[in-house]
């Protein structure tokens, strides 16, 4: 993995992401040259990798290739899709390499901890062999041990909580997208603020904010009592899209709308697994609309939240254009507007005043009203009454 060809020698150089993209493009054109009549690569060309020595198709390898490249419903694979699949594989290889290196660091730290315990036990055994009086030794060291025990007891307890979190519970790995929250409260149904795990030690965990690129450090003991949401271990992200239709839209249009959205989802096997549900979520007869909910299951996990959000945005845009064509858009009724200057129970000059800003604003309005009430008329020169 540390060499210049982590994805095999036939694939080409891939020591960096840029080299990987170039090698994947060359490989695609090379595979496409075997069938010059085709404009795009057919997935059957890649199935050669799943044939064993006896000439039979290995179904497990074929499924793995399908999950990796995700061809369309006709079995075709465009250059962009092929390069994206190779890029995802490159990321997994590099992530695995970083995870392995960090695991080695944790093993070394844990080994040092065990060495300390071992040497302490060895000292005790040597004292037993030498027949040293433990009561005399303990009474001599008691003046030093007791203050230190009170000083470090809380810190030692927190330290071992963090060690158990990292070594036993293991809620995350290097590169995972995580979110922490209070376990007594419900999580946000639209997703939580996430952080990428950059480094893990026995003492602390270093994370990077996915949105702002800020770096932060958690003590492992502070993470122990919290709910840790791991996006990398939450496969096949489920997304929800809410739509509003006018209450007088017919049921036939609703069914036609749902069938069109389902066909739109099926045409994108690289993005969605299926349309899980399309049902009524809320009926507001007074406001004149019915709210429907679209539940979609994505191919990626919440680790790749950018792709999930982009796919959901594409579906939302398609639903908007489709609702326009079918004349299903809901138009909210106009809201009443209150244009009164003051409450009806007060005269213009007697309105209650609470702040300096309110006083200045009310005085300005009163001066404008007085000016127009005393101004002469345009033809007769007489004063107007307001």
C-alpha positions as CSV (number, residue, x, y, z in Angstrom):
1,X,0.0,0.0,0.0
2,X,2.9,2.3,0.6
3,X,4.2,1.8,-3.0
4,X,3.3,3.6,-6.2
5,X,0.7,1.0,-7.3
6,X,-1.6,0.4,-4.3
7,X,-4.4,-0.7,-6.7
8,X,-2.2,-3.3,-8.5
9,X,0.4,-2.9,-11.3
10,X,-2.1,-3.4,-14.2
11,X,-4.2,-0.5,-13.0
12,X,-1.2,1.9,-13.1
13,X,0.4,4.4,-10.7
14,X,-1.9,5.6,-7.9
15,X,0.4,7.0,-5.2
16,X,-1.7,10.2,-5.3
17,X,-5.3,10.9,-6.0
18,X,-4.4,12.7,-9.2
19,X,-2.4,9.8,-10.5
20,X,-5.3,7.5,-9.6
21,X,-7.7,9.6,-11.7
22,X,-5.4,9.6,-14.7
23,X,-4.8,5.8,-14.5
24,X,-8.5,5.1,-14.2
25,X,-9.2,7.1,-17.4
26,X,-6.5,5.3,-19.3
27,X,-7.9,1.9,-18.1
28,X,-11.4,2.9,-19.2
29,X,-10.3,3.8,-22.7
30,X,-8.2,0.6,-22.9
31,X,-11.2,-1.6,-21.9
32,X,-13.5,0.4,-24.3
33,X,-11.1,-0.2,-27.2
34,X,-11.9,-3.9,-27.1
35,X,-15.4,-3.0,-28.3
36,X,-14.9,0.0,-30.5
37,X,-18.6,0.0,-31.6
38,X,-19.7,0.9,-28.1
39,X,-19.7,4.5,-26.9
40,X,-19.7,3.5,-23.3
41,X,-18.2,0.6,-21.4
42,X,-20.5,-2.4,-20.8
43,X,-20.4,-4.1,-17.4
44,X,-19.9,-7.5,-19.0
45,X,-16.4,-6.5,-19.8
46,X,-15.6,-6.2,-16.1
47,X,-17.2,-9.5,-15.2
48,X,-14.2,-11.3,-16.6
49,X,-12.6,-10.5,-13.2
50,X,-15.3,-12.7,-11.5
51,X,-14.6,-15.8,-13.6
52,X,-12.5,-18.5,-11.7
53,X,-9.9,-20.9,-13.2
54,X,-12.6,-23.4,-14.1
55,X,-14.4,-20.8,-16.3
56,X,-17.4,-20.4,-13.9
57,X,-18.7,-17.1,-12.6
58,X,-18.0,-16.4,-9.0
59,X,-21.2,-14.9,-7.8
60,X,-19.7,-13.3,-4.7
61,X,-17.1,-11.5,-6.8
62,X,-19.7,-10.4,-9.3
63,X,-21.8,-8.9,-6.5
64,X,-18.8,-7.1,-5.2
65,X,-18.1,-5.6,-8.6
66,X,-21.7,-4.5,-9.0
67,X,-21.5,-2.8,-5.6
68,X,-18.3,-1.1,-6.6
69,X,-19.1,0.2,-10.1
70,X,-23.0,0.3,-9.9
71,X,-23.9,0.2,-13.6
72,X,-27.2,1.6,-14.9
73,X,-30.2,-0.6,-15.7
74,X,-28.9,-1.4,-19.1
75,X,-25.5,-2.5,-17.8
76,X,-23.6,0.5,-19.1
77,X,-20.9,2.4,-17.3
78,X,-19.9,5.9,-18.3
79,X,-16.4,7.3,-18.0
80,X,-17.4,9.6,-15.1
81,X,-19.0,6.7,-13.2
82,X,-16.0,4.5,-13.7
83,X,-13.6,7.2,-12.5
84,X,-15.7,7.9,-9.4
85,X,-15.8,4.2,-8.5
86,X,-12.0,4.0,-8.8
87,X,-11.7,7.1,-6.7
88,X,-13.9,5.6,-4.0
89,X,-11.7,2.5,-4.0
90,X,-8.6,4.6,-3.7
91,X,-10.1,6.5,-0.7
92,X,-10.9,3.2,1.0
93,X,-7.3,1.9,0.5
94,X,-5.8,5.1,1.9
95,X,-8.3,5.1,4.8
96,X,-7.4,1.5,5.6
97,X,-3.7,2.4,5.6
98,X,-4.3,5.3,8.0
99,X,-6.5,3.1,10.3
100,X,-3.8,0.4,10.4
101,X,-1.1,2.9,11.3
102,X,-3.3,4.4,14.1
103,X,-4.1,0.9,15.4
104,X,-0.4,0.2,15.7
105,X,0.1,3.4,17.7
106,X,-2.7,2.4,20.1
107,X,-1.2,-1.1,20.5
108,X,2.2,0.5,21.4
109,X,0.5,2.8,24.0
110,X,-1.4,-0.1,25.5
111,X,1.8,-2.2,25.6
112,X,3.5,0.5,27.5
113,X,0.6,0.6,30.0
114,X,0.9,-3.2,30.5
115,X,4.7,-2.9,30.9
116,X,4.1,-0.5,33.9
117,X,1.7,-3.0,35.5
118,X,4.2,-5.8,34.8
119,X,7.1,-4.0,36.4
120,X,5.1,-3.1,39.5
121,X,4.1,-6.8,39.9
122,X,7.8,-7.8,39.5
123,X,8.8,-5.4,42.2
124,X,6.2,-7.0,44.5
125,X,7.4,-10.5,43.7
126,X,11.0,-9.5,44.4
127,X,10.0,-8.1,47.7
128,X,8.3,-11.3,48.6
129,X,11.4,-13.3,47.6
130,X,13.6,-11.1,49.7
131,X,11.2,-11.5,52.6
132,X,10.8,-7.8,53.1
133,X,8.2,-6.7,55.7
134,X,5.4,-5.1,53.7
135,X,3.9,-3.3,56.8
136,X,7.2,-1.5,57.3
137,X,7.5,-0.5,53.7
138,X,3.8,0.6,53.5
139,X,4.0,2.7,56.7
140,X,7.1,4.3,55.3
141,X,5.5,5.2,51.9
142,X,2.0,6.0,53.4
143,X,2.8,9.6,53.8
144,X,3.5,9.9,50.1
145,X,1.0,7.5,48.7
146,X,-2.1,8.7,50.5
147,X,-1.9,12.4,49.3
148,X,-1.2,11.2,45.8
149,X,-4.1,8.8,45.8
150,X,-6.5,11.6,46.7
151,X,-4.9,13.8,44.1
152,X,-5.1,11.4,41.2
153,X,-8.0,9.2,42.0
154,X,-10.6,11.2,40.0
155,X,-8.1,11.6,37.1
156,X,-7.3,7.9,37.1
157,X,-10.9,7.0,37.0
158,X,-11.6,9.2,34.0
159,X,-8.5,7.9,32.3
160,X,-9.6,4.3,32.5
161,X,-13.0,5.3,31.2
162,X,-11.4,6.7,28.1
163,X,-9.1,3.6,27.7
164,X,-12.1,1.3,27.9
165,X,-13.9,3.5,25.3
166,X,-11.1,3.2,22.8
167,X,-9.9,-0.3,23.4
168,X,-13.2,-2.1,24.3
169,X,-16.1,-0.1,23.0
170,X,-14.4,1.2,19.9
171,X,-17.3,3.4,18.7
172,X,-15.3,5.0,15.8
173,X,-12.2,4.6,13.6
174,X,-9.9,6.9,11.7
175,X,-11.8,8.8,9.0
176,X,-15.3,8.1,10.4
177,X,-17.8,10.9,10.4
178,X,-19.2,11.1,14.0
179,X,-21.7,13.3,15.9
180,X,-22.0,13.4,19.7
181,X,-25.1,14.3,21.6
182,X,-26.9,13.9,25.0
183,X,-28.3,10.3,25.1
184,X,-31.3,11.6,27.0
185,X,-32.4,13.8,24.1
186,X,-33.7,12.9,20.7
187,X,-31.4,13.5,17.7
188,X,-32.2,15.8,14.8
189,X,-34.2,13.9,12.1
190,X,-32.5,16.0,9.4
191,X,-29.0,14.9,10.5
192,X,-26.5,16.1,13.1
193,X,-23.4,18.2,13.0
194,X,-20.6,15.9,12.1
195,X,-16.9,15.7,12.7
196,X,-14.2,13.6,11.0
197,X,-12.0,11.5,13.3
198,X,-8.3,12.4,12.5
199,X,-6.4,10.8,15.3
200,X,-7.1,8.5,18.3
201,X,-4.9,8.0,21.4
202,X,-5.5,6.5,24.8
203,X,-6.0,10.0,26.2
204,X,-7.8,12.0,23.5
205,X,-9.5,12.0,20.1
206,X,-8.7,14.7,17.5
207,X,-11.6,15.6,15.1
208,X,-12.2,18.0,12.3
209,X,-15.5,19.7,11.6
210,X,-17.0,18.6,8.3
211,X,-18.5,22.0,7.5
212,X,-16.0,24.6,8.8
213,X,-12.7,22.5,8.7
214,X,-12.1,23.4,12.4
215,X,-10.0,21.0,14.4
216,X,-11.0,20.1,18.0
217,X,-9.9,17.6,20.6
218,X,-12.1,15.5,22.9
219,X,-10.9,13.8,26.0
220,X,-11.9,10.1,25.7
221,X,-13.4,10.2,29.2
222,X,-15.8,13.0,28.1
223,X,-17.0,11.0,25.2
224,X,-17.8,7.9,27.3
225,X,-21.2,8.9,28.6
226,X,-22.4,10.5,25.3
227,X,-24.3,9.1,22.4
228,X,-21.8,8.8,19.5
229,X,-23.4,8.6,16.0
230,X,-21.1,7.0,13.5
231,X,-22.1,7.9,9.9
232,X,-19.7,5.3,8.5
233,X,-21.5,2.5,10.4
234,X,-24.9,3.8,9.4
235,X,-25.2,2.3,5.9
236,X,-27.8,3.0,3.2
237,X,-28.9,6.5,4.4
238,X,-32.7,7.1,4.4
239,X,-33.8,10.6,3.4
240,X,-37.1,12.3,3.7
241,X,-38.7,14.9,1.4
242,X,-41.9,16.7,2.3
243,X,-44.2,18.1,-0.4
244,X,-47.4,20.2,-0.3
245,X,-50.2,19.8,-2.7
246,X,-53.5,21.7,-3.0
247,X,-56.4,20.0,-1.3
248,X,-58.4,19.9,-4.5
249,X,-55.8,17.8,-6.5
250,X,-57.3,14.6,-7.7
251,X,-56.2,11.2,-6.6
252,X,-55.3,10.2,-10.2
253,X,-52.8,13.1,-10.4
254,X,-51.3,12.0,-7.0
255,X,-50.8,8.4,-8.3
256,X,-49.3,9.7,-11.6
257,X,-46.9,11.9,-9.6
258,X,-45.8,9.0,-7.4
259,X,-45.3,6.7,-10.4
260,X,-43.2,9.4,-12.2
261,X,-41.0,9.9,-9.1
262,X,-40.5,6.2,-8.7
263,X,-39.4,5.9,-12.3
264,X,-37.0,8.8,-11.8
265,X,-35.5,7.0,-8.8
266,X,-35.1,3.7,-10.7
267,X,-33.2,5.4,-13.5
268,X,-30.5,6.3,-10.9
269,X,-29.2,3.0,-9.5
270,X,-25.9,4.5,-8.5
271,X,-27.7,6.9,-6.2
272,X,-30.9,5.3,-4.8
273,X,-31.8,1.8,-3.8
274,X,-35.6,2.4,-3.9
275,X,-38.4,4.7,-3.2
276,X,-39.5,3.3,0.2
277,X,-42.7,5.3,0.7
278,X,-44.9,8.0,-0.7
279,X,-47.8,8.7,1.6
280,X,-49.9,11.4,3.3
281,X,-48.2,12.9,6.3
282,X,-50.6,15.8,7.2
283,X,-54.0,17.2,6.1
284,X,-54.7,20.9,6.7
285,X,-58.2,21.5,5.4
286,X,-58.3,25.1,6.8
287,X,-55.1,26.1,5.0
288,X,-56.1,24.2,1.9
289,X,-53.2,21.8,1.5
290,X,-52.2,18.1,2.0
291,X,-48.6,17.3,2.9
292,X,-47.1,14.2,1.4
293,X,-43.8,12.6,2.4
294,X,-41.3,10.9,0.1
295,X,-38.9,8.4,1.8
296,X,-35.9,7.4,-0.3
297,X,-33.1,5.0,0.6
298,X,-29.7,6.0,-0.8
299,X,-26.9,3.7,-1.9
300,X,-24.3,5.5,0.2
301,X,-24.0,5.7,4.0
302,X,-24.2,9.0,5.8
303,X,-20.5,9.1,5.7
304,X,-20.9,10.5,2.2
305,X,-23.4,13.1,3.2
306,X,-22.6,15.4,0.3
307,X,-23.7,12.9,-2.3
308,X,-26.9,12.1,-0.3
309,X,-27.8,15.8,-0.1
310,X,-27.1,16.4,-3.8
311,X,-29.3,13.4,-4.8
312,X,-32.1,14.7,-2.5
313,X,-31.8,18.1,-4.1
314,X,-32.1,16.5,-7.6
315,X,-35.3,14.7,-6.5
316,X,-36.7,17.9,-5.0
317,X,-36.1,19.9,-8.3
318,X,-37.7,17.1,-10.3
319,X,-40.8,17.1,-8.0
320,X,-41.1,20.9,-8.4
321,X,-41.0,20.8,-12.2
322,X,-43.4,17.8,-12.2
323,X,-45.9,19.5,-9.9
324,X,-45.8,22.6,-12.2
325,X,-46.6,20.5,-15.3
326,X,-49.4,18.6,-13.5
327,X,-50.8,21.8,-12.0
328,X,-50.4,20.5,-8.5
329,X,-48.7,23.4,-6.9
330,X,-50.0,24.7,-3.6
331,X,-50.4,28.5,-3.3
332,X,-50.8,29.7,0.2
333,X,-53.7,32.1,0.9
334,X,-52.8,35.8,1.5
335,X,-52.3,36.7,5.1
336,X,-54.1,39.7,6.6
337,X,-52.0,42.8,7.2
338,X,-52.7,45.2,10.1
339,X,-52.0,48.8,9.0
340,X,-53.2,50.6,12.2
341,X,-50.8,53.0,13.8
342,X,-52.0,52.6,17.3
343,X,-54.4,50.7,19.4
344,X,-58.1,51.7,19.0
345,X,-58.5,52.3,22.7
346,X,-56.0,55.2,22.7
347,X,-56.0,58.6,21.0
348,X,-53.2,59.5,18.6
349,X,-51.5,61.7,21.2
350,X,-52.2,59.4,24.2
351,X,-50.7,56.1,23.0
352,X,-48.5,54.3,25.6
353,X,-44.8,54.9,25.2
354,X,-42.2,52.4,26.7
355,X,-38.9,53.3,25.0
356,X,-37.1,56.2,23.5
357,X,-37.2,54.7,20.0
358,X,-40.9,54.2,20.3
359,X,-41.3,57.8,21.4
360,X,-39.3,59.2,18.5
361,X,-41.1,57.0,16.0
362,X,-44.6,58.0,17.3
363,X,-43.7,61.8,17.4
364,X,-42.6,61.6,13.7
365,X,-45.9,60.0,12.7
366,X,-47.8,62.6,14.7
367,X,-45.9,65.6,13.0
368,X,-46.7,64.2,9.5
369,X,-50.4,63.8,10.3
370,X,-50.5,67.4,11.8
371,X,-48.8,68.8,8.7
372,X,-51.3,67.3,6.3
373,X,-54.2,68.3,8.4
374,X,-53.2,72.0,8.4
375,X,-52.0,72.2,4.7
376,X,-54.3,74.2,2.3
377,X,-56.3,72.5,-0.4
378,X,-54.9,72.5,-4.0
379,X,-57.8,74.6,-5.5
380,X,-59.7,76.5,-2.8
381,X,-56.9,77.2,-0.4
382,X,-59.0,75.9,2.5
383,X,-57.6,73.5,5.1
384,X,-58.1,69.8,4.6
385,X,-59.5,67.7,7.3
386,X,-57.8,64.4,8.1
